[in-house]
Amino acid sequence: QVQLLESGGGSVQAGGSLRLSCVASGYTNADRCMAWFRQIPGQEREAVARIYTGVDTTYYGDSVQGRFTISQDKAKNTVYLQMNSLKPEDTAMYYCAATSPGDVCFSARAADSTYYRYWGQGTQVTVSS
């Protein structure tokens, strides 16, 4: 059974930092696209960042470019999201997502939540001004 377990969310003041973690279990280590999305109640999920586990190629949403960094530790089956210079508008539930084995990250479809097969339960990030 595939599981994605997020952690690291919390409350922080504007300008602060948080690091989210996503531990994957229950599937093969075949390369795939892993991503972080975020969602505010009543709105669609927004693609934040994604990484292709094969060669560490990364992609970022415009709103987080230069502030957030996605990375992985393949030995630990873990993907991270380092979030710096946080803003109140970064407040959201953050979700980890994974595609089926072999799916890549470079297509525009990879920014769409429907591209992903597996999802975690989410971790809340709250940034106060």
TORPA-4810 file (N, C-alpha, C, O; in nm, 3 decimals):
<nodes>
NODE_1_0.085_-0.118_0.000_0.000_0.000_0.000_0.089_0.124_0.000_0.174_0.142_0.088_Q
NODE_2_0.068_0.210_-0.100_0.149_0.330_-0.112_0.105_0.432_-0.008_-0.014_0.457_0.011_V
NODE_3_0.203_0.491_0.058_0.174_0.596_0.155_0.272_0.711_0.139_0.392_0.690_0.118_Q
NODE_4_0.220_0.831_0.148_0.303_0.951_0.153_0.269_1.022_0.283_0.153_1.055_0.309_L
NODE_5_0.369_1.044_0.365_0.347_1.103_0.495_0.423_1.234_0.507_0.546_1.236_0.507_L
NODE_6_0.346_1.344_0.517_0.408_1.476_0.530_0.427_1.513_0.676_0.355_1.466_0.763_E
NODE_7_0.525_1.597_0.700_0.547_1.653_0.832_0.623_1.785_0.817_0.674_1.816_0.709_S
NODE_8_0.629_1.860_0.926_0.708_1.982_0.925_0.628_2.111_0.919_0.685_2.219_0.930_G
NODE_9_0.498_2.100_0.902_0.418_2.221_0.899_0.411_2.286_1.036_0.455_2.228_1.135_G
NODE_10_0.355_2.405_1.040_0.341_2.476_1.166_0.311_2.622_1.144_0.276_2.663_1.033_G
NODE_11_0.324_2.699_1.250_0.299_2.842_1.244_0.430_2.918_1.255_0.517_2.884_1.335_S
NODE_12_0.443_3.020_1.173_0.567_3.098_1.170_0.533_3.241_1.132_0.431_3.267_1.068_V
NODE_13_0.617_3.333_1.174_0.597_3.473_1.137_0.652_3.498_0.997_0.740_3.427_0.949_Q
NODE_14_0.600_3.599_0.935_0.647_3.638_0.802_0.798_3.661_0.805_0.852_3.721_0.897_A
NODE_15_0.864_3.610_0.700_1.009_3.617_0.692_1.079_3.494_0.746_1.198_3.476_0.725_G
NODE_16_1.004_3.409_0.816_1.062_3.290_0.872_1.074_3.176_0.774_1.047_3.191_0.655_G
NODE_17_1.116_3.060_0.825_1.140_2.943_0.741_1.078_2.819_0.802_1.061_2.809_0.924_S
NODE_18_1.044_2.726_0.717_1.001_2.592_0.757_1.055_2.494_0.655_1.080_2.529_0.540_L
NODE_19_1.073_2.369_0.700_1.109_2.262_0.607_1.008_2.150_0.620_0.989_2.091_0.727_R
NODE_20_0.942_2.121_0.509_0.848_2.011_0.504_0.919_1.885_0.456_1.012_1.890_0.376_L
NODE_21_0.872_1.771_0.507_0.925_1.642_0.465_0.811_1.554_0.417_0.699_1.563_0.467_S
NODE_22_0.841_1.470_0.321_0.744_1.373_0.269_0.815_1.239_0.258_0.903_1.221_0.174_C
NODE_23_0.775_1.146_0.342_0.834_1.012_0.340_0.742_0.918_0.262_0.623_0.907_0.293_V
NODE_24_0.798_0.853_0.163_0.722_0.761_0.078_0.749_0.617_0.118_0.863_0.580_0.148_A
NODE_25_0.644_0.537_0.117_0.661_0.395_0.147_0.561_0.314_0.068_0.459_0.366_0.021_S
NODE_26_0.591_0.186_0.053_0.495_0.096_-0.009_0.501_0.086_-0.159_0.416_0.020_-0.219_G
NODE_27_0.600_0.152_-0.224_0.614_0.134_-0.367_0.760_0.120_-0.404_0.850_0.142_-0.323_Y
NODE_28_0.781_0.081_-0.531_0.917_0.058_-0.575_0.991_0.190_-0.587_0.930_0.297_-0.590_T
NODE_29_1.120_0.183_-0.593_1.202_0.303_-0.603_1.220_0.350_-0.747_1.313_0.425_-0.776_N
NODE_30_1.134_0.308_-0.836_1.141_0.354_-0.974_1.127_0.505_-0.979_1.050_0.564_-0.903_A
NODE_31_1.203_0.567_-1.067_1.201_0.712_-1.077_1.065_0.762_-1.123_0.994_0.698_-1.201_D
NODE_32_1.031_0.880_-1.072_0.900_0.939_-1.100_0.905_1.086_-1.063_1.006_1.135_-1.012_R
NODE_33_0.797_1.154_-1.087_0.785_1.294_-1.049_0.720_1.303_-0.911_0.614_1.245_-0.886_C
NODE_34_0.787_1.376_-0.822_0.733_1.403_-0.689_0.708_1.553_-0.679_0.785_1.633_-0.731_M
NODE_35_0.600_1.591_-0.612_0.564_1.732_-0.609_0.505_1.774_-0.476_0.459_1.693_-0.397_A
NODE_36_0.510_1.903_-0.456_0.437_1.966_-0.346_0.331_2.057_-0.407_0.357_2.136_-0.498_W
NODE_37_0.210_2.044_-0.355_0.100_2.131_-0.389_0.053_2.200_-0.261_0.085_2.156_-0.151_F
NODE_38_-0.022_2.306_-0.278_-0.084_2.369_-0.161_-0.227_2.409_-0.197_-0.261_2.431_-0.313_R
NODE_39_-0.308_2.418_-0.093_-0.449_2.448_-0.116_-0.505_2.530_-0.003_-0.484_2.502_0.115_Q
NODE_40_-0.578_2.633_-0.042_-0.655_2.714_0.052_-0.801_2.671_0.039_-0.846_2.645_-0.073_I
NODE_41_-0.874_2.662_0.148_-1.015_2.619_0.139_-1.092_2.699_0.034_-1.087_2.822_0.030_P
NODE_42_-1.163_2.626_-0.051_-1.244_2.691_-0.153_-1.170_2.717_-0.282_-1.229_2.765_-0.379_G
NODE_43_-1.040_2.686_-0.285_-0.962_2.708_-0.406_-0.902_2.578_-0.455_-0.894_2.480_-0.381_Q
NODE_44_-0.858_2.578_-0.581_-0.794_2.459_-0.637_-0.653_2.443_-0.581_-0.591_2.538_-0.533_E
NODE_45_-0.604_2.321_-0.590_-0.467_2.296_-0.548_-0.370_2.364_-0.645_-0.387_2.358_-0.767_R
NODE_46_-0.270_2.428_-0.587_-0.170_2.501_-0.664_-0.038_2.426_-0.660_0.007_2.385_-0.553_E
NODE_47_0.023_2.408_-0.775_0.154_2.343_-0.782_0.259_2.436_-0.726_0.269_2.552_-0.768_A
NODE_48_0.336_2.387_-0.630_0.439_2.468_-0.566_0.576_2.435_-0.624_0.649_2.524_-0.669_V
NODE_49_0.610_2.306_-0.623_0.741_2.264_-0.671_0.735_2.116_-0.704_0.654_2.043_-0.648_A
NODE_50_0.822_2.072_-0.795_0.828_1.930_-0.827_0.970_1.893_-0.864_1.052_1.976_-0.904_R
NODE_51_0.997_1.764_-0.848_1.131_1.712_-0.874_1.120_1.577_-0.940_1.038_1.493_-0.901_I
NODE_52_1.203_1.556_-1.043_1.211_1.424_-1.104_1.319_1.347_-1.031_1.435_1.388_-1.029_Y
NODE_53_1.281_1.236_-0.970_1.374_1.167_-0.881_1.493_1.107_-0.953_1.595_1.076_-0.891_T
NODE_54_1.482_1.091_-1.086_1.591_1.030_-1.161_1.716_1.115_-1.168_1.827_1.065_-1.149_G
NODE_55_1.698_1.244_-1.195_1.814_1.331_-1.216_1.804_1.461_-1.138_1.878_1.556_-1.165_V
NODE_56_1.712_1.467_-1.042_1.698_1.585_-0.956_1.659_1.712_-1.031_1.686_1.822_-0.982_D
NODE_57_1.597_1.700_-1.146_1.549_1.818_-1.215_1.432_1.878_-1.137_1.342_1.806_-1.095_T
NODE_58_1.435_2.009_-1.119_1.334_2.074_-1.035_1.259_2.183_-1.111_1.310_2.241_-1.206_T
NODE_59_1.137_2.207_-1.068_1.051_2.309_-1.127_0.976_2.378_-1.013_0.944_2.316_-0.912_Y
NODE_60_0.948_2.508_-1.032_0.884_2.585_-0.926_0.771_2.671_-0.980_0.774_2.715_-1.095_Y
NODE_61_0.671_2.692_-0.895_0.568_2.787_-0.930_0.623_2.929_-0.921_0.717_2.955_-0.846_G
NODE_62_0.564_3.019_-0.997_0.615_3.156_-1.002_0.612_3.223_-0.865_0.700_3.304_-0.834_D
NODE_63_0.513_3.191_-0.785_0.496_3.259_-0.657_0.599_3.219_-0.552_0.614_3.286_-0.450_S
NODE_64_0.670_3.109_-0.576_0.767_3.061_-0.476_0.910_3.058_-0.530_1.004_3.032_-0.455_V
NODE_65_0.925_3.084_-0.659_1.058_3.082_-0.721_1.154_3.172_-0.644_1.124_3.288_-0.616_Q
NODE_66_1.269_3.116_-0.609_1.371_3.192_-0.538_1.356_3.188_-0.386_1.447_3.229_-0.314_G
NODE_67_1.243_3.139_-0.338_1.222_3.132_-0.192_1.214_2.988_-0.143_1.256_2.958_-0.031_R
NODE_68_1.159_2.899_-0.224_1.141_2.759_-0.186_1.240_2.673_-0.264_1.278_2.704_-0.377_F
NODE_69_1.281_2.562_-0.200_1.370_2.467_-0.266_1.321_2.326_-0.239_1.300_2.287_-0.124_T
NODE_70_1.302_2.250_-0.346_1.264_2.110_-0.334_1.389_2.025_-0.352_1.474_2.054_-0.436_I
NODE_71_1.400_1.920_-0.271_1.515_1.831_-0.280_1.471_1.691_-0.237_1.358_1.670_-0.192_S
NODE_72_1.562_1.597_-0.251_1.528_1.460_-0.213_1.646_1.391_-0.148_1.762_1.428_-0.169_Q
NODE_73_1.615_1.290_-0.069_1.713_1.195_-0.017_1.663_1.058_-0.057_1.576_1.001_0.009_D
NODE_74_1.718_1.005_-0.165_1.666_0.880_-0.219_1.685_0.764_-0.123_1.603_0.673_-0.118_K
NODE_75_1.792_0.768_-0.047_1.818_0.660_0.049_1.710_0.653_0.155_1.682_0.547_0.210_A
NODE_76_1.648_0.767_0.183_1.543_0.773_0.285_1.404_0.780_0.223_1.305_0.792_0.296_K
NODE_77_1.394_0.772_0.091_1.264_0.784_0.023_1.190_0.909_0.068_1.070_0.906_0.093_N
NODE_78_1.263_1.017_0.079_1.208_1.141_0.134_1.231_1.258_0.040_1.339_1.274_-0.017_T
NODE_79_1.128_1.338_0.025_1.135_1.463_-0.051_1.112_1.577_0.047_1.026_1.569_0.135_V
NODE_80_1.189_1.682_0.030_1.181_1.797_0.121_1.135_1.922_0.046_1.152_1.934_-0.076_Y
NODE_81_1.078_2.013_0.122_1.048_2.146_0.069_1.098_2.247_0.172_1.037_2.266_0.277_L
NODE_82_1.210_2.310_0.139_1.263_2.416_0.225_1.196_2.546_0.185_1.203_2.588_0.069_Q
NODE_83_1.131_2.610_0.281_1.056_2.732_0.254_1.117_2.847_0.333_1.115_2.847_0.456_M
NODE_84_1.172_2.942_0.262_1.234_3.059_0.324_1.156_3.186_0.288_1.076_3.186_0.195_N
NODE_85_1.181_3.291_0.363_1.115_3.421_0.338_0.964_3.404_0.325_0.903_3.456_0.232_S
NODE_86_0.907_3.332_0.417_0.765_3.302_0.410_0.680_3.427_0.420_0.714_3.522_0.491_L
NODE_87_0.570_3.425_0.349_0.475_3.537_0.345_0.338_3.489_0.392_0.309_3.370_0.384_K
NODE_88_0.255_3.579_0.441_0.120_3.538_0.483_0.043_3.466_0.371_-0.037_3.377_0.399_P
NODE_89_0.068_3.503_0.247_-0.003_3.439_0.136_0.046_3.297_0.109_-0.011_3.228_0.025_E
NODE_90_0.150_3.252_0.179_0.193_3.112_0.170_0.111_3.022_0.262_0.125_2.900_0.259_D
NODE_91_0.026_3.081_0.343_-0.058_3.003_0.433_-0.150_2.912_0.355_-0.226_2.958_0.269_T
NODE_92_-0.144_2.782_0.384_-0.223_2.682_0.311_-0.196_2.545_0.371_-0.108_2.527_0.455_A
NODE_93_-0.274_2.448_0.326_-0.243_2.308_0.351_-0.149_2.264_0.240_-0.178_2.285_0.122_M
NODE_94_-0.039_2.203_0.278_0.061_2.159_0.180_0.053_2.007_0.167_0.052_1.934_0.266_Y
NODE_95_0.047_1.961_0.042_0.034_1.820_0.012_0.154_1.771_-0.069_0.204_1.840_-0.158_Y
NODE_96_0.197_1.650_-0.036_0.296_1.580_-0.116_0.224_1.489_-0.215_0.121_1.431_-0.182_C
NODE_97_0.278_1.478_-0.337_0.214_1.397_-0.439_0.320_1.323_-0.520_0.434_1.369_-0.533_A
NODE_98_0.282_1.208_-0.572_0.373_1.127_-0.653_0.298_1.071_-0.774_0.180_1.038_-0.766_A
NODE_99_0.369_1.062_-0.884_0.309_1.003_-1.004_0.329_0.852_-1.006_0.390_0.795_-0.915_T
NODE_100_0.278_0.790_-1.108_0.308_0.650_-1.133_0.455_0.639_-1.173_0.514_0.738_-1.216_S
NODE_101_0.515_0.520_-1.160_0.656_0.504_-1.197_0.681_0.543_-1.341_0.603_0.510_-1.431_P
NODE_102_0.791_0.616_-1.363_0.829_0.653_-1.498_0.775_0.785_-1.547_0.827_0.838_-1.645_G
NODE_103_0.674_0.840_-1.484_0.620_0.969_-1.527_0.720_1.080_-1.495_0.779_1.082_-1.387_D
NODE_104_0.738_1.171_-1.590_0.838_1.276_-1.576_0.773_1.407_-1.532_0.651_1.417_-1.519_V
NODE_105_0.858_1.506_-1.509_0.811_1.633_-1.451_0.807_1.750_-1.549_0.750_1.854_-1.517_C
NODE_106_0.868_1.734_-1.669_0.892_1.855_-1.747_0.770_1.903_-1.823_0.769_2.017_-1.868_F
NODE_107_0.668_1.820_-1.838_0.553_1.864_-1.918_0.465_1.959_-1.837_0.468_1.958_-1.714_S
NODE_108_0.388_2.039_-1.907_0.296_2.132_-1.842_0.192_2.057_-1.760_0.141_2.108_-1.661_A
NODE_109_0.162_1.936_-1.802_0.064_1.855_-1.727_0.110_1.828_-1.585_0.028_1.806_-1.496_R
NODE_110_0.241_1.829_-1.564_0.294_1.798_-1.431_0.262_1.905_-1.328_0.285_1.886_-1.209_A
NODE_111_0.210_2.017_-1.372_0.166_2.121_-1.279_0.018_2.106_-1.244_-0.037_2.187_-1.169_A
NODE_112_-0.044_2.005_-1.296_-0.186_1.980_-1.273_-0.200_1.868_-1.171_-0.134_1.764_-1.182_D
NODE_113_-0.285_1.888_-1.073_-0.298_1.787_-0.967_-0.348_1.653_-1.020_-0.322_1.550_-0.958_S
NODE_114_-0.417_1.652_-1.131_-0.470_1.526_-1.185_-0.361_1.437_-1.243_-0.385_1.320_-1.273_T
NODE_115_-0.241_1.491_-1.258_-0.128_1.414_-1.312_-0.074_1.314_-1.211_-0.002_1.220_-1.246_Y
NODE_116_-0.110_1.336_-1.081_-0.049_1.260_-0.972_-0.142_1.150_-0.923_-0.263_1.168_-0.909_Y
NODE_117_-0.081_1.036_-0.897_-0.158_0.918_-0.858_-0.170_0.905_-0.706_-0.272_0.858_-0.655_R
NODE_118_-0.066_0.947_-0.634_-0.063_0.925_-0.490_-0.054_1.060_-0.417_0.012_1.153_-0.461_Y
NODE_119_-0.123_1.066_-0.304_-0.128_1.190_-0.226_-0.114_1.161_-0.078_-0.161_1.059_-0.028_W
NODE_120_-0.048_1.253_-0.010_-0.046_1.249_0.135_-0.167_1.319_0.193_-0.252_1.370_0.120_G
NODE_121_-0.174_1.320_0.324_-0.288_1.380_0.394_-0.273_1.530_0.414_-0.371_1.599_0.444_Q
NODE_122_-0.154_1.581_0.398_-0.131_1.724_0.407_-0.076_1.768_0.542_-0.093_1.701_0.644_G
NODE_123_-0.009_1.881_0.539_0.042_1.943_0.661_0.016_2.094_0.650_0.043_2.155_0.547_T
NODE_124_-0.036_2.152_0.757_-0.078_2.291_0.755_0.040_2.385_0.779_0.120_2.364_0.870_Q
NODE_125_0.048_2.487_0.696_0.146_2.593_0.715_0.070_2.725_0.734_-0.013_2.761_0.651_V
NODE_126_0.100_2.793_0.842_0.034_2.922_0.871_0.142_3.027_0.893_0.230_3.012_0.978_T
NODE_127_0.134_3.135_0.815_0.232_3.243_0.825_0.159_3.370_0.869_0.067_3.416_0.802_V
NODE_128_0.200_3.424_0.980_0.136_3.544_1.033_0.218_3.668_1.001_0.341_3.664_0.990_S
NODE_129_0.147_3.779_0.986_0.217_3.903_0.950_0.266_3.978_1.073_0.326_4.084_1.060_S
</nodes>
